């Protein structure tokens, strides 16, 4: 499909509101400035699994989105889970000396 026909298709979509065209346009994604090293690694991975470059990218995105937790992370819960195997313990209070008087800056 030429660039001109893509533009025309998008313009027709905005005036016609054809659901079929919306699905066709929404299913495409363009990644600009993609590092050549990443592209080569993605191609090698696709070759290994017997998939096309596009299909491998889709599969990686599917896998990541399935693993992503739906609820937002809670920092306190994350810290609690990190140190859960240590058991419950109290951090001892650090003895402190009384604060000194603040300076007055008067002569």
N, C-alpha and C positions, 0 to 999 in steps of 0.2 A: 504494500500500500504506500503510495507516495505521500509526501508531507502535505501537499495541497489537498489530497483527498481526506487525510486525517483532520485537517482544519475544517474542511467542508462538513465532514461527518460530525464534528463537535458543534459546529454552528447549527446544523440540522437538529441535533439533539436538544440544544437549548430552546429551539422553537417548537419542536414536535413532541417532546417529552415521551419518547418511545422507550418503554422499559427494556426492550431487547438491546437497544443502543446504549443505554445506561450501563447495563451489565458488561457489555463489550468494552466500553471505555474504562470503567472502574476496575477491570481485571488486569490492566496493564500498569506497570510501574517502571520508572526509569531511575537508575542510580548513576549519578554523574560523579566524575572524578574518582572512580573506583580504582584502587591500586592494582597495578598489573600483577604484582606478586599474589595478591588475594585471588585475582581472577584465575591465575595459573593453578593455584592450590585448589580452588573450587573445581576447575576443569579436571584435575587429577582425581579428586574425590568422586566427581561424577563418572569418570571413566571406570574407576574402581568398582562402583556400584552399578554400572551399566545403565546410567541415566544421562539425559542431556544436561547441559549446563543450567538451563532454565528449570528443569524438573528437580535438579539437585538443590538449587536455591530455594524452590518452593518447599522441598522436604525439610530443609534446615529451618526455615521460617515456621513451618507447621510444628516441628519438634520443640522449638523454643517457646512458641505461644502455648503449647499444651502444658509445658512445665512451669510457666509463669503463674505465680499465685494470684488469685483473684482479689483477695483482700490486701490492703497495704501493709507493709512490714511495720511492726512496732519495735522500736529500739530497745525498750525495756525487756520485752519478751525475748528478743534476739540475744541480749546480754545474759539473761537468765538461762537460756538454753545452752549458751556457750560454756557457762561455768556450772551447769547442773551436776555434772559428775563429781564435783569437789564437795558436794554436800552443803549443809547449812553451816554457816560460821559467822561470827561477829568480828568486825574489824575493830581492834582496840582504839579507844579514844587517845589522841595524841595530847600529852600534857602541854599546856601552853602557859607562858608567863603573861602577867597582866600587860596591857598595852601602855606605852609611855604617853605622857601628856603631849598633845599636839603643839607644835611651835606657834607662837603668837606673832612673830615678825615685827615686834615693836621694839624701839630703842629704849 
